[in-house]
Amino acid sequence: MIKGDLTSFVSLIQETVETNFPAVKAFIYGHANKVIAASKSNTYPIIHLARPMIETIGNGFGAPNTVFYAEITAITKVNLSGMQATHNSNELEADNLALNMVLELETHLRDKAREFEFEFKLLSEFEPLIPGWIDQVVGWKMTCQITLGANVQIG
């Protein structure tokens, strides 16, 4: 059982990233301005966990469960060296890396949910980061619901 508080939620995601993605240079929780600051230091790839929407739900068995509606984004940078054809290839490579990271993160969270008694639910399709958001970065966002608390398996 994982306690249903914000610290436990962030730790769950951060530990999953740090354990399974050794190539990730930074795990960032919070506002997008932290990602912008990291981009200035050219620190990629990045996993960004936005501040979640939170809901509590009771199930009649005591302490309520906490539901975190999370947006997790994998962000990489396109290498701009070379000709246009190379640039296009580099963009596809960077885009593919970011997508594979969120797909793999989903798998790890599903596996961990069975092991540690929390609920994981994917809430939308994987969504690309807005093109040209910062310099030459690309990324993919996963929106999911993670439910933590003492009574997750009961309700």
Secondary structure as a PSIPRED ss2 file (coil, helix, strand):
# PSIPRED VFORMAT (PSIPRED V4.0)

   1 M C   1.000  0.000  0.000
   2 I C   1.000  0.000  0.000
   3 K C   1.000  0.000  0.000
   4 G C   1.000  0.000  0.000
   5 D C   1.000  0.000  0.000
   6 L H   0.000  1.000  0.000
   7 T H   0.000  1.000  0.000
   8 S H   0.000  1.000  0.000
   9 F H   0.000  1.000  0.000
  10 V H   0.000  1.000  0.000
  11 S H   0.000  1.000  0.000
  12 L H   0.000  1.000  0.000
  13 I H   0.000  1.000  0.000
  14 Q H   0.000  1.000  0.000
  15 E H   0.000  1.000  0.000
  16 T H   0.000  1.000  0.000
  17 V H   0.000  1.000  0.000
  18 E H   0.000  1.000  0.000
  19 T H   0.000  1.000  0.000
  20 N H   0.000  1.000  0.000
  21 F C   1.000  0.000  0.000
  22 P C   1.000  0.000  0.000
  23 A C   1.000  0.000  0.000
  24 V C   1.000  0.000  0.000
  25 K C   1.000  0.000  0.000
  26 A E   0.000  0.000  1.000
  27 F E   0.000  0.000  1.000
  28 I E   0.000  0.000  1.000
  29 Y E   0.000  0.000  1.000
  30 G C   1.000  0.000  0.000
  31 H C   1.000  0.000  0.000
  32 A H   0.000  1.000  0.000
  33 N H   0.000  1.000  0.000
  34 K H   0.000  1.000  0.000
  35 V H   0.000  1.000  0.000
  36 I H   0.000  1.000  0.000
  37 A H   0.000  1.000  0.000
  38 A H   0.000  1.000  0.000
  39 S H   0.000  1.000  0.000
  40 K H   0.000  1.000  0.000
  41 S C   1.000  0.000  0.000
  42 N C   1.000  0.000  0.000
  43 T C   1.000  0.000  0.000
  44 Y C   1.000  0.000  0.000
  45 P C   1.000  0.000  0.000
  46 I E   0.000  0.000  1.000
  47 I E   0.000  0.000  1.000
  48 H E   0.000  0.000  1.000
  49 L E   0.000  0.000  1.000
  50 A C   1.000  0.000  0.000
  51 R C   1.000  0.000  0.000
  52 P C   1.000  0.000  0.000
  53 M E   0.000  0.000  1.000
  54 I E   0.000  0.000  1.000
  55 E E   0.000  0.000  1.000
  56 T E   0.000  0.000  1.000
  57 I E   0.000  0.000  1.000
  58 G C   1.000  0.000  0.000
  59 N C   1.000  0.000  0.000
  60 G C   1.000  0.000  0.000
  61 F C   1.000  0.000  0.000
  62 G C   1.000  0.000  0.000
  63 A C   1.000  0.000  0.000
  64 P C   1.000  0.000  0.000
  65 N E   0.000  0.000  1.000
  66 T E   0.000  0.000  1.000
  67 V E   0.000  0.000  1.000
  68 F E   0.000  0.000  1.000
  69 Y E   0.000  0.000  1.000
  70 A E   0.000  0.000  1.000
  71 E E   0.000  0.000  1.000
  72 I E   0.000  0.000  1.000
  73 T E   0.000  0.000  1.000
  74 A E   0.000  0.000  1.000
  75 I E   0.000  0.000  1.000
  76 T E   0.000  0.000  1.000
  77 K E   0.000  0.000  1.000
  78 V C   1.000  0.000  0.000
  79 N C   1.000  0.000  0.000
  80 L C   1.000  0.000  0.000
  81 S C   1.000  0.000  0.000
  82 G C   1.000  0.000  0.000
  83 M C   1.000  0.000  0.000
  84 Q H   0.000  1.000  0.000
  85 A H   0.000  1.000  0.000
  86 T H   0.000  1.000  0.000
  87 H H   0.000  1.000  0.000
  88 N H   0.000  1.000  0.000
  89 S H   0.000  1.000  0.000
  90 N H   0.000  1.000  0.000
  91 E H   0.000  1.000  0.000
  92 L H   0.000  1.000  0.000
  93 E H   0.000  1.000  0.000
  94 A H   0.000  1.000  0.000
  95 D H   0.000  1.000  0.000
  96 N H   0.000  1.000  0.000
  97 L H   0.000  1.000  0.000
  98 A H   0.000  1.000  0.000
  99 L H   0.000  1.000  0.000
 100 N H   0.000  1.000  0.000
 101 M H   0.000  1.000  0.000
 102 V H   0.000  1.000  0.000
 103 L H   0.000  1.000  0.000
 104 E H   0.000  1.000  0.000
 105 L H   0.000  1.000  0.000
 106 E H   0.000  1.000  0.000
 107 T H   0.000  1.000  0.000
 108 H H   0.000  1.000  0.000
 109 L H   0.000  1.000  0.000
 110 R H   0.000  1.000  0.000
 111 D H   0.000  1.000  0.000
 112 K H   0.000  1.000  0.000
 113 A H   0.000  1.000  0.000
 114 R H   0.000  1.000  0.000
 115 E H   0.000  1.000  0.000
 116 F H   0.000  1.000  0.000
 117 E C   1.000  0.000  0.000
 118 F C   1.000  0.000  0.000
 119 E E   0.000  0.000  1.000
 120 F E   0.000  0.000  1.000
 121 K E   0.000  0.000  1.000
 122 L E   0.000  0.000  1.000
 123 L C   1.000  0.000  0.000
 124 S C   1.000  0.000  0.000
 125 E C   1.000  0.000  0.000
 126 F C   1.000  0.000  0.000
 127 E E   0.000  0.000  1.000
 128 P E   0.000  0.000  1.000
 129 L C   1.000  0.000  0.000
 130 I C   1.000  0.000  0.000
 131 P C   1.000  0.000  0.000
 132 G C   1.000  0.000  0.000
 133 W C   1.000  0.000  0.000
 134 I C   1.000  0.000  0.000
 135 D C   1.000  0.000  0.000
 136 Q C   1.000  0.000  0.000
 137 V E   0.000  0.000  1.000
 138 V E   0.000  0.000  1.000
 139 G E   0.000  0.000  1.000
 140 W E   0.000  0.000  1.000
 141 K E   0.000  0.000  1.000
 142 M E   0.000  0.000  1.000
 143 T E   0.000  0.000  1.000
 144 C E   0.000  0.000  1.000
 145 Q E   0.000  0.000  1.000
 146 I E   0.000  0.000  1.000
 147 T E   0.000  0.000  1.000
 148 L E   0.000  0.000  1.000
 149 G C   1.000  0.000  0.000
 150 A C   1.000  0.000  0.000
 151 N C   1.000  0.000  0.000
 152 V C   1.000  0.000  0.000
 153 Q C   1.000  0.000  0.000
 154 I C   1.000  0.000  0.000
 155 G C   1.000  0.000  0.000
